[in-house]
Amino acid sequence: MNRIVLGALIALALTGLGLFWWQGRAEVERGAPPPQPAEASANLPEIPASDPGDMVGPAPPEATELTKEQRRFFRYDRNRDWRITRTEMLSSRTEAFRKLDKDGNNLLDFEEWAVATVEKFESADANGDNELTPAEFATTAPKPKKKPRCAC
């Protein structure tokens, strides 16, 4: 007997919940704004157009073409003072780190890597002022790889 009463109560609750949900959807759809007729968009004001007349704007800045060596120099010269300090040279030498790590286990000490980079810097610094001029920096350029004569 208790099961029948419990089943009836559950059925009533589910029916009431369904009716409540159905009424809620009907109210939402009834409250939606009606679609605007196509003629309403024709009544909108025109977008104003600006006519600059005879005015002429400033000329765009001129870009200078850098040589390959100048682009390589400026990759290291971060503050663009035409001098590469030791700190600037060491800051972007990750490719050299990978070359020094012969076994590929990424366990190369920073000191070992820095020694090789400092030696390269000091060999390029001809006057010993701890700064590289563009001419001194040009001596650190990597040697071009030889191309094979044929691709057979």
C-alpha positions, 0 to 999 in steps of 0.5 A, spaced: 500 500 500 505 504 501 508 503 494 502 505 491 501 511 495 509 513 494 508 511 486 502 516 485 506 522 489 512 521 485 507 521 478 504 527 481 510 531 482 513 529 475 507 531 472 507 538 476 514 539 474 513 538 467 507 542 467 511 548 470 517 547 465 512 547 459 509 554 462 516 557 463 518 556 456 511 559 453 512 565 457 519 566 455 517 565 448 511 570 449 516 575 452 520 575 446 520 581 442 517 581 435 521 581 429 522 588 426 519 589 419 524 590 413 522 597 412 525 599 419 532 598 416 530 603 410 529 608 415 536 608 418 540 615 417 546 614 412 553 614 415 556 621 415 562 621 410 568 625 411 571 629 406 579 631 407 579 635 401 586 638 399 589 635 406 595 631 405 598 627 411 605 626 413 610 622 409 611 615 411 618 614 415 623 611 410 626 604 412 633 603 410 635 596 408 640 593 413 646 588 410 646 581 413 652 583 417 648 589 420 642 584 422 646 579 425 650 585 429 643 588 431 641 581 434 646 582 439 646 589 440 640 590 444 640 597 446 642 599 439 649 603 441 653 600 436 657 596 441 656 589 444 658 588 451 659 582 454 652 581 457 649 582 450 653 577 447 652 572 453 644 573 453 643 570 446 648 564 445 643 558 446 645 555 440 652 555 442 650 551 448 646 546 444 653 545 440 657 544 446 653 539 449 656 533 445 652 528 448 645 531 448 643 530 455 642 537 457 647 537 463 652 542 460 654 547 466 653 554 465 660 556 467 663 551 461 658 554 456 660 561 458 668 559 458 667 558 450 663 564 449 668 569 453 674 566 449 670 567 443 668 574 445 675 576 447 678 573 441 674 578 437 675 584 442 682 586 438 683 592 442 681 589 449 676 594 451 670 589 453 666 592 447 665 589 440 665 594 434 661 592 428 668 591 425 670 586 431 664 583 431 664 581 423 670 576 425 665 572 429 661 570 423 660 563 422 664 560 416 659 558 410 658 551 409 660 548 403 655 546 398 655 539 395 657 539 388 651 534 386 645 531 389 646 524 387 
